[in-house]
């Protein structure tokens, strides 16, 4: 089942946003982002057991992933270079590499995040 993201928008540099993803039946749920002309890059992921993994090359201590009724990506201290389309995706098989986009099967439509200075 396709996950559904929400919560994107425009925010001033230094501000915060929280993205939400509603999904079911997954083993891993990951957050990714992409800008035109660039590869999709991983941000963070959470497994069904609650363990998380974060790409600190992107997050740099500013982004966290959590879950209750949905999976959330909390983004603090946003910078203009964080402007991108943000996607959540789910993976159901074993052996998933949590930060590897190609290991994810179901993708949401994306939610745009724009950070202005």
ROSEDREN-71943 format. One line per field, with one value per residue: residue in three letters; x, y, z of N, C-alpha, C, CB in turn. Coordinates in Angstrom, 3 decimals, decimal comma, padded with zeros to 6 digits. Glycine has a CB too. Layout:
ROSEDREN-71943
resn <- c(ALA / ...)
nc1 <- c(X / ...)
nc2 <- c(Y / ...)
nc3 <- c(Z / ...)
cac1 <- c(X / ...)
cac2 <- c(Y / ...)
cac3 <- c(Z / ...)
cc1 <- c(X / ...)
cc2 <- c(Y / ...)
cc3 <- c(Z / ...)
cbc1 <- c(X / ...)
cbc2 <- c(Y / ...)
cbc3 <- c(Z / ...)
//
This chain:
ROSEDREN-71943
resn <- c(UNK / UNK / UNK / UNK / UNK / UNK / UNK / UNK / UNK / UNK / UNK / UNK / UNK / UNK / UNK / UNK / UNK / UNK / UNK / UNK / UNK / UNK / UNK / UNK / UNK / UNK / UNK / UNK / UNK / UNK / UNK / UNK / UNK / UNK / UNK / UNK / UNK / UNK / UNK / UNK / UNK / UNK / UNK / UNK / UNK / UNK / UNK / UNK / UNK / UNK / UNK / UNK / UNK / UNK / UNK / UNK / UNK / UNK / UNK / UNK / UNK / UNK / UNK / UNK / UNK / UNK / UNK / UNK / UNK / UNK / UNK / UNK / UNK / UNK / UNK / UNK / UNK / UNK / UNK / UNK / UNK / UNK / UNK / UNK / UNK / UNK / UNK / UNK / UNK / UNK / UNK / UNK / UNK / UNK / UNK / UNK / UNK / UNK / UNK / UNK / UNK / UNK / UNK / UNK / UNK / UNK / UNK / UNK / UNK / UNK / UNK / UNK / UNK / UNK / UNK / UNK / UNK)
nc1 <- c(000,851 / 000,523 / 002,429 / 001,570 / 002,515 / 002,706 / 002,761 / 004,704 / 006,015 / 006,658 / 009,352 / 011,193 / 014,755 / 016,458 / 014,216 / 011,694 / 010,210 / 007,781 / 007,369 / 004,931 / 004,148 / 001,941 / 001,511 / 001,383 / 001,998 / 004,765 / 008,300 / 010,502 / 010,509 / 011,354 / 012,749 / 013,351 / 014,931 / 014,843 / 016,245 / 015,857 / 017,655 / 019,435 / 020,543 / 018,292 / 018,379 / 019,038 / 017,576 / 016,675 / 015,574 / 013,152 / 012,539 / 010,167 / 010,327 / 011,069 / 013,659 / 016,041 / 017,753 / 020,032 / 021,073 / 023,746 / 025,240 / 023,426 / 021,504 / 022,927 / 022,636 / 020,260 / 017,859 / 015,313 / 013,751 / 010,649 / 007,937 / 004,429 / 001,220 / 001,703 / 004,602 / 007,139 / 009,132 / 011,143 / 012,395 / 014,854 / 016,451 / 016,546 / 017,916 / 018,515 / 019,566 / 018,274 / 015,994 / 013,785 / 012,044 / 010,389 / 010,165 / 008,424 / 008,941 / 008,361 / 009,526 / 009,329 / 010,610 / 013,154 / 016,567 / 016,857 / 018,542 / 018,704 / 019,098 / 019,156 / 017,771 / 016,980 / 016,167 / 013,634 / 010,145 / 007,525 / 006,406 / 005,619 / 003,792 / 005,226 / 006,244 / 006,631 / 009,322 / 010,359 / 012,901 / 013,590 / 015,766)
nc2 <- c(-001,192 / 002,190 / 004,625 / 007,726 / 011,007 / 014,052 / 017,531 / 019,194 / 022,390 / 025,948 / 027,521 / 029,738 / 030,054 / 028,399 / 027,693 / 025,182 / 022,093 / 019,480 / 016,472 / 014,053 / 010,600 / 008,215 / 004,840 / 001,271 / -002,177 / -002,526 / -003,323 / -001,721 / 001,822 / 004,561 / 007,858 / 010,081 / 012,390 / 014,568 / 016,591 / 018,406 / 016,903 / 015,596 / 012,688 / 010,625 / 010,962 / 009,407 / 010,058 / 009,248 / 006,322 / 004,006 / 001,009 / -001,704 / -002,592 / -000,368 / 000,575 / 002,966 / 004,540 / 006,931 / 009,121 / 010,825 / 012,477 / 013,972 / 014,694 / 015,777 / 016,075 / 017,472 / 016,388 / 014,128 / 010,916 / 009,452 / 007,574 / 007,232 / 007,103 / 007,607 / 007,941 / 010,193 / 012,888 / 014,998 / 018,131 / 020,363 / 023,607 / 024,391 / 024,788 / 026,677 / 024,843 / 022,529 / 022,492 / 020,625 / 017,853 / 015,759 / 012,395 / 009,557 / 006,084 / 002,549 / -000,671 / -004,167 / -006,608 / -008,958 / -008,260 / -005,634 / -002,704 / -000,039 / 002,657 / 002,711 / 003,682 / 002,023 / -000,334 / -000,041 / -000,432 / 000,681 / 003,906 / 007,198 / 010,097 / 012,340 / 015,358 / 018,797 / 020,688 / 023,868 / 026,058 / 029,269 / 032,098)
nc3 <- c(000,000 / -000,820 / 000,835 / 002,536 / 002,552 / 004,465 / 005,494 / 004,429 / 003,279 / 003,194 / 004,798 / 006,865 / 006,871 / 009,478 / 010,794 / 011,690 / 010,681 / 010,675 / 009,177 / 008,207 / 007,858 / 006,775 / 006,878 / 006,327 / 007,139 / 006,845 / 007,013 / 007,170 / 007,243 / 005,411 / 005,100 / 002,489 / 000,204 / -002,648 / -005,159 / -008,237 / -010,853 / -009,253 / -007,393 / -005,515 / -002,018 / 001,117 / 004,303 / 006,903 / 008,704 / 010,031 / 011,769 / 012,077 / 014,632 / 016,000 / 016,031 / 014,833 / 012,125 / 010,956 / 008,408 / 008,859 / 007,306 / 005,964 / 007,896 / 010,120 / 012,882 / 013,075 / 012,231 / 013,145 / 013,481 / 014,296 / 015,785 / 016,229 / 015,849 / 013,253 / 011,153 / 011,830 / 010,641 / 012,072 / 011,555 / 012,244 / 012,494 / 009,775 / 006,488 / 003,456 / 001,606 / 002,256 / 000,847 / -001,051 / -002,591 / -000,449 / 000,453 / 001,732 / 002,139 / 001,948 / 002,959 / 002,727 / 002,714 / 003,867 / 004,778 / 004,105 / 003,238 / 005,161 / 004,463 / 001,754 / -001,139 / -003,278 / -002,151 / -001,286 / -001,746 / -001,927 / -002,538 / -001,471 / -002,713 / -002,323 / -000,627 / -000,752 / 000,464 / 001,167 / 001,866 / 002,755 / 002,652)
cac1 <- c(000,000 / 001,340 / 002,421 / 001,092 / 003,234 / 002,114 / 003,485 / 005,657 / 005,641 / 007,740 / 009,786 / 012,404 / 015,979 / 016,523 / 012,948 / 011,470 / 009,030 / 007,623 / 006,667 / 004,250 / 003,935 / 001,020 / 001,783 / 001,120 / 002,531 / 006,169 / 009,381 / 011,251 / 009,964 / 012,448 / 012,554 / 014,316 / 014,650 / 015,421 / 016,147 / 015,979 / 018,988 / 020,278 / 020,086 / 017,517 / 019,266 / 018,384 / 017,660 / 016,552 / 014,626 / 012,736 / 012,046 / 008,921 / 010,631 / 011,325 / 015,031 / 016,187 / 019,068 / 020,031 / 022,190 / 024,219 / 025,764 / 022,297 / 020,816 / 023,873 / 022,087 / 019,085 / 016,663 / 015,049 / 012,600 / 009,937 / 006,677 / 003,322 / 000,201 / 002,337 / 006,045 / 007,419 / 010,489 / 011,260 / 013,538 / 015,174 / 017,556 / 016,517 / 018,753 / 018,026 / 019,973 / 017,347 / 014,877 / 013,707 / 010,842 / 010,637 / 009,364 / 008,575 / 008,868 / 008,335 / 010,131 / 008,709 / 011,405 / 014,305 / 017,829 / 016,758 / 019,542 / 017,741 / 019,331 / 019,328 / 016,467 / 016,602 / 015,616 / 012,269 / 009,199 / 006,355 / 006,790 / 004,573 / 003,812 / 006,189 / 005,770 / 007,672 / 009,838 / 011,113 / 013,498 / 014,028 / 016,658)
cac2 <- c(000,000 / 003,388 / 005,525 / 009,074 / 012,021 / 015,381 / 018,415 / 020,070 / 023,783 / 026,916 / 027,951 / 030,564 / 029,394 / 028,340 / 027,198 / 023,748 / 021,453 / 018,059 / 015,724 / 012,852 / 009,558 / 007,163 / 003,632 / 000,039 / -003,415 / -002,398 / -003,725 / -000,472 / 003,025 / 005,502 / 009,208 / 010,427 / 013,657 / 014,686 / 017,851 / 018,144 / 016,646 / 014,909 / 011,390 / 010,618 / 010,653 / 008,942 / 010,926 / 008,437 / 005,221 / 003,368 / -000,327 / -002,023 / -002,751 / 000,947 / 001,028 / 003,994 / 004,816 / 008,287 / 009,511 / 012,073 / 013,378 / 014,837 / 015,175 / 016,612 / 016,335 / 018,338 / 015,639 / 012,901 / 010,142 / 008,844 / 006,952 / 006,777 / 006,689 / 007,807 / 008,126 / 011,615 / 013,381 / 016,318 / 018,812 / 021,619 / 024,416 / 024,173 / 025,647 / 026,681 / 023,628 / 021,452 / 022,566 / 019,392 / 017,041 / 014,750 / 011,196 / 008,394 / 004,835 / 001,375 / -001,909 / -005,262 / -007,821 / -009,057 / -007,835 / -004,254 / -001,724 / 000,972 / 003,949 / 002,477 / 003,889 / 000,936 / -001,443 / 000,300 / -000,833 / 001,560 / 005,302 / 008,197 / 011,078 / 013,377 / 016,627 / 019,784 / 021,540 / 024,997 / 026,857 / 030,524 / 032,876)
cac3 <- c(000,000 / -000,958 / 001,991 / 002,272 / 003,319 / 004,617 / 006,394 / 003,769 / 003,166 / 003,113 / 006,122 / 006,867 / 007,337 / 010,937 / 011,319 / 011,824 / 010,100 / 010,950 / 008,135 / 008,672 / 006,857 / 007,196 / 006,091 / 007,062 / 006,586 / 006,458 / 007,895 / 007,319 / 006,623 / 005,254 / 004,577 / 001,454 / -000,449 / -003,977 / -005,882 / -009,682 / -011,387 / -008,274 / -006,921 / -004,288 / -000,905 / 002,329 / 005,472 / 008,111 / 008,576 / 011,277 / 011,502 / 012,755 / 016,045 / 016,587 / 015,844 / 013,813 / 011,578 / 010,415 / 007,570 / 009,476 / 006,267 / 005,627 / 009,091 / 010,890 / 014,204 / 012,996 / 011,849 / 013,901 / 013,039 / 015,407 / 015,356 / 017,063 / 014,879 / 011,952 / 011,297 / 011,723 / 010,443 / 012,662 / 010,956 / 012,911 / 011,948 / 008,334 / 005,657 / 002,070 / 000,881 / 002,578 / -000,078 / -001,836 / -002,435 / 000,568 / 000,245 / 002,582 / 001,393 / 002,811 / 002,498 / 003,460 / 002,685 / 004,748 / 004,183 / 003,614 / 003,652 / 005,590 / 003,827 / 000,326 / -001,789 / -004,182 / -001,374 / -000,891 / -002,784 / -002,036 / -002,377 / -001,463 / -003,801 / -001,977 / -000,102 / -001,028 / 001,531 / 000,644 / 002,934 / 002,167 / 003,534)
cc1 <- c(000,882 / 001,284 / 001,994 / 001,814 / 002,395 / 003,042 / 004,513 / 005,152 / 006,862 / 008,075 / 011,047 / 013,583 / 016,083 / 015,265 / 012,875 / 010,219 / 008,988 / 006,794 / 006,063 / 004,102 / 003,030 / 001,223 / 001,467 / 001,843 / 003,995 / 007,095 / 010,269 / 010,467 / 011,079 / 011,979 / 013,700 / 013,974 / 015,367 / 015,207 / 016,372 / 017,433 / 019,920 / 019,684 / 019,234 / 018,429 / 018,470 / 018,591 / 017,678 / 015,539 / 014,319 / 012,181 / 010,819 / 009,133 / 010,961 / 012,748 / 015,123 / 017,620 / 018,992 / 021,261 / 022,698 / 024,888 / 024,693 / 021,741 / 021,676 / 023,280 / 020,810 / 017,783 / 016,533 / 013,796 / 011,975 / 008,613 / 005,684 / 002,212 / 000,668 / 003,843 / 006,353 / 008,888 / 010,496 / 012,538 / 013,714 / 016,305 / 017,666 / 017,327 / 018,198 / 018,414 / 019,147 / 016,111 / 014,900 / 012,293 / 011,197 / 009,642 / 009,498 / 008,327 / 008,902 / 008,956 / 009,598 / 009,577 / 012,517 / 015,557 / 017,800 / 017,938 / 018,772 / 017,895 / 019,568 / 017,988 / 016,018 / 016,002 / 014,167 / 011,319 / 008,092 / 006,753 / 005,560 / 004,740 / 004,814 / 005,511 / 006,925 / 008,024 / 010,691 / 011,599 / 014,063 / 014,850 / 016,164)
cc2 <- c(001,236 / 004,235 / 006,933 / 010,053 / 013,273 / 016,228 / 019,313 / 021,493 / 024,652 / 027,406 / 028,784 / 029,744 / 029,497 / 027,787 / 025,690 / 023,324 / 020,010 / 017,435 / 014,470 / 011,873 / 008,500 / 005,970 / 002,423 / -001,119 / -003,367 / -003,030 / -002,518 / 000,653 / 004,045 / 006,848 / 009,529 / 011,802 / 013,708 / 016,079 / 017,556 / 017,948 / 015,919 / 013,556 / 011,559 / 010,219 / 010,297 / 009,951 / 010,075 / 007,337 / 004,653 / 001,995 / -000,612 / -002,198 / -001,451 / 001,440 / 002,015 / 004,053 / 006,138 / 008,482 / 010,857 / 012,999 / 014,370 / 015,493 / 016,124 / 017,028 / 017,142 / 017,591 / 014,401 / 012,225 / 009,474 / 008,305 / 006,893 / 006,326 / 006,852 / 007,827 / 009,572 / 011,851 / 014,812 / 016,956 / 020,169 / 022,332 / 024,243 / 025,224 / 025,646 / 025,428 / 022,405 / 021,475 / 021,367 / 018,854 / 015,911 / 013,600 / 010,252 / 007,154 / 003,674 / 000,169 / -003,040 / -006,507 / -007,816 / -008,565 / -006,431 / -003,437 / -000,430 / 002,303 / 003,821 / 002,624 / 002,711 / -000,251 / -001,200 / 000,095 / 000,188 / 002,974 / 006,192 / 009,177 / 012,196 / 014,626 / 017,628 / 020,560 / 022,622 / 025,842 / 028,117 / 031,314 / 034,301)
cc3 <- c(000,000 / 000,296 / 001,565 / 003,181 / 003,447 / 005,467 / 005,740 / 003,715 / 003,026 / 004,516 / 005,981 / 007,384 / 008,852 / 011,576 / 011,322 / 011,079 / 010,577 / 009,838 / 008,751 / 007,520 / 007,464 / 006,281 / 006,948 / 006,396 / 006,203 / 007,476 / 008,198 / 006,650 / 006,587 / 004,752 / 003,620 / 000,911 / -001,785 / -004,508 / -007,360 / -010,100 / -010,446 / -007,912 / -005,664 / -003,138 / 000,342 / 003,448 / 006,740 / 007,858 / 009,947 / 010,947 / 012,366 / 014,255 / 016,748 / 016,459 / 014,697 / 013,313 / 010,836 / 009,551 / 008,069 / 008,473 / 005,845 / 006,885 / 009,925 / 012,234 / 014,211 / 012,764 / 012,727 / 013,353 / 014,255 / 014,904 / 016,500 / 016,124 / 013,446 / 012,200 / 010,971 / 011,433 / 010,958 / 012,147 / 011,623 / 012,188 / 010,434 / 007,592 / 004,243 / 001,289 / 001,253 / 001,675 / -001,013 / -001,774 / -001,472 / 000,395 / 001,438 / 001,729 / 002,369 / 002,116 / 003,361 / 003,542 / 003,708 / 004,017 / 003,630 / 004,132 / 003,912 / 004,876 / 002,323 / -000,372 / -002,642 / -003,451 / -000,956 / -002,063 / -003,020 / -001,659 / -002,337 / -002,608 / -003,539 / -001,438 / -000,208 / 000,233 / 000,878 / 001,812 / 002,303 / 003,185 / 003,699)
cbc1 <- c(-000,960 / 000,891 / 003,819 / -000,434 / 004,580 / 000,693 / 004,148 / 005,954 / 004,824 / 007,359 / 010,028 / 012,205 / 017,230 / 016,791 / 011,808 / 011,363 / 009,050 / 006,961 / 007,624 / 002,871 / 005,290 / -000,466 / 003,267 / -000,394 / 001,751 / 006,531 / 010,206 / 012,685 / 008,709 / 013,476 / 012,479 / 014,329 / 015,071 / 014,823 / 017,178 / 015,364 / 019,608 / 020,450 / 021,286 / 016,302 / 020,194 / 018,915 / 016,476 / 016,136 / 015,176 / 011,680 / 013,146 / 008,309 / 011,761 / 010,968 / 015,956 / 015,759 / 019,555 / 019,987 / 021,778 / 025,188 / 026,262 / 021,194 / 020,387 / 024,264 / 023,086 / 019,273 / 016,713 / 014,888 / 013,004 / 009,722 / 006,927 / 002,825 / -001,067 / 001,839 / 006,854 / 007,008 / 010,944 / 011,250 / 013,353 / 015,550 / 018,894 / 015,085 / 020,237 / 018,552 / 021,430 / 016,926 / 014,917 / 014,718 / 010,319 / 010,532 / 009,783 / 007,603 / 010,022 / 006,903 / 011,688 / 007,408 / 011,978 / 014,493 / 018,210 / 015,414 / 020,692 / 017,864 / 020,514 / 019,933 / 016,518 / 017,800 / 016,467 / 012,194 / 008,588 / 005,191 / 007,723 / 004,560 / 002,423 / 007,030 / 005,262 / 007,223 / 010,666 / 010,253 / 014,611 / 012,817 / 018,089)
cbc2 <- c(000,009 / 004,204 / 005,565 / 009,169 / 012,349 / 015,304 / 017,617 / 019,574 / 024,216 / 028,102 / 026,737 / 031,841 / 030,015 / 029,698 / 027,753 / 023,357 / 021,526 / 017,824 / 015,358 / 013,196 / 008,935 / 007,651 / 003,591 / -000,242 / -003,793 / -000,942 / -004,870 / -000,594 / 003,571 / 004,945 / 010,260 / 009,368 / 014,841 / 013,655 / 018,905 / 019,296 / 017,914 / 015,766 / 010,460 / 009,656 / 011,830 / 007,560 / 011,929 / 009,304 / 004,123 / 004,231 / -001,371 / -003,282 / -003,692 / 000,921 / -000,154 / 005,357 / 003,665 / 009,339 / 009,577 / 011,765 / 012,576 / 014,037 / 014,002 / 017,869 / 017,028 / 019,333 / 015,241 / 013,206 / 009,088 / 009,855 / 005,541 / 007,908 / 007,481 / 009,144 / 007,150 / 012,339 / 013,295 / 016,248 / 018,971 / 021,373 / 024,029 / 024,173 / 025,176 / 027,897 / 023,339 / 021,549 / 023,877 / 018,333 / 016,485 / 015,362 / 010,485 / 008,452 / 004,727 / 001,058 / -001,839 / -005,611 / -008,019 / -010,512 / -008,769 / -003,605 / -001,531 / 001,189 / 004,635 / 001,081 / 005,122 / 000,483 / -001,682 / 001,755 / -002,153 / 001,063 / 005,739 / 008,931 / 011,670 / 013,732 / 016,482 / 020,746 / 020,712 / 025,843 / 026,060 / 031,352 / 032,887)
cbc3 <- c(001,226 / -002,157 / 002,662 / 002,469 / 002,664 / 005,253 / 007,411 / 002,375 / 004,358 / 002,188 / 007,057 / 007,735 / 006,668 / 011,484 / 010,523 / 013,293 / 008,536 / 012,338 / 006,960 / 009,274 / 006,378 / 007,165 / 005,596 / 007,143 / 005,407 / 006,276 / 007,263 / 006,705 / 007,396 / 004,320 / 005,734 / 000,316 / 000,441 / -004,927 / -005,346 / -010,485 / -011,773 / -007,010 / -006,643 / -004,397 / -000,620 / 002,740 / 005,501 / 009,334 / 007,645 / 012,036 / 011,756 / 012,162 / 016,206 / 018,005 / 015,594 / 014,357 / 010,644 / 011,547 / 006,064 / 010,601 / 005,039 / 004,906 / 009,942 / 010,082 / 015,015 / 011,907 / 010,352 / 015,419 / 011,964 / 016,556 / 014,810 / 018,047 / 015,088 / 011,246 / 010,374 / 012,997 / 008,922 / 014,216 / 009,422 / 014,376 / 012,619 / 007,831 / 005,671 / 001,349 / 001,144 / 004,037 / -000,877 / -001,322 / -003,827 / 001,990 / -001,053 / 003,805 / 000,367 / 003,234 / 002,553 / 002,828 / 001,326 / 005,241 / 003,104 / 004,052 / 002,553 / 007,058 / 004,474 / 000,059 / -002,648 / -004,973 / -000,145 / -000,384 / -002,425 / -001,134 / -003,508 / -000,144 / -004,001 / -003,182 / 001,384 / -002,135 / 002,587 / -000,334 / 003,707 / 001,681 / 002,983)
//
